[in-house]
């Protein structure tokens, strides 16, 4: 598909328009208004604004019409280059602001990662990058010569691969949960991050609770080649599944050396305050307007915990398949430790609810990630460990249970 567009008409229509709202907002965060670069600046409406704000402005656009537009302004602080982003030589650490409004999509997909890295390297430490992109539903989105990053597509792919290879539908969610906050902290110089409870509350080594700090291995990487997402290496994701690195970065940990430079610390609030889920729930209801589900969560007896999204329920079902303990076991064990339940009450709840199949959202999830429900069931059987499960007739049963009613109890 070729893009047929009368750019001269577009220039006429946009020349006198106001600057991009996102650019105006971005300027609030620019510390030094010295050098700016406008990528794909068209009729110069944003370049004019930047010049008026005191910047020296470099503008790159592949259209020959750029020279005509520049001649209208005749400003010595405006430096124009008729070139593609791929051909332009980006200087390093040059710009306090880089702006790309509906321009980067015109990069060829094979060059997008390289161009993006060059743009990033051209921005001074503490500088600002702002951009707007066409969405993957745009009328040009099926043009193979244009780039349409889609986190939605990558999210679906990684979730499906995580189920296929690890039987772990929650991995993509956890990657965001663990990695996003440290990366935001790096971008905005936030030195201190607090999470709620330690993972040890849900079955990790209890020794993890002896320190308020989260282990950096949860959210930092030293070598991208050591990282696997959905059980697949970054190299294979890029080459076999045609995923651009820029789309994978959302799911990747922060750079270890960058975190060390800024001395960002990640703490658990549960180390400083007693973390009791039921009490936290009451506090949230009274102080934030938090509402529990209007129905019982499948696989357990509660309504209020781990209801972030629809895939939580399926995640706990897969832990039941892989480890023989389901959501009711997690919840009851914690409430027994907190003396909200007796052991006998907990055992009864586990007997009633553990391993209940979460069918409420199941078909919607399968449809979203492009997996047939039958395939999920096949994988469930493949991931059952023989030392935990026994086939009795047509049904799988646990060999041992807390209620002593397993096949081998």
Beta strands, then each sheet from edge to edge (+ up, - down):
strand 1: 35-39
strand 2: 56-61
strand 3: 78-82
strand 4: 95-101
strand 5: 123-132
strand 6: 192-195
strand 7: 220-221
strand 8: 228-229
strand 9: 232-233
strand 10: 254-255
strand 11: 265-268
strand 12: 389-392
strand 13: 395-398
sheet 1: 3+ 2+ 1+ 4+ 5+
sheet 2: 6+ 11+
sheet 3: 7+ 10+
sheet 4: 8+ 9-
sheet 5: 12+ 13-
end
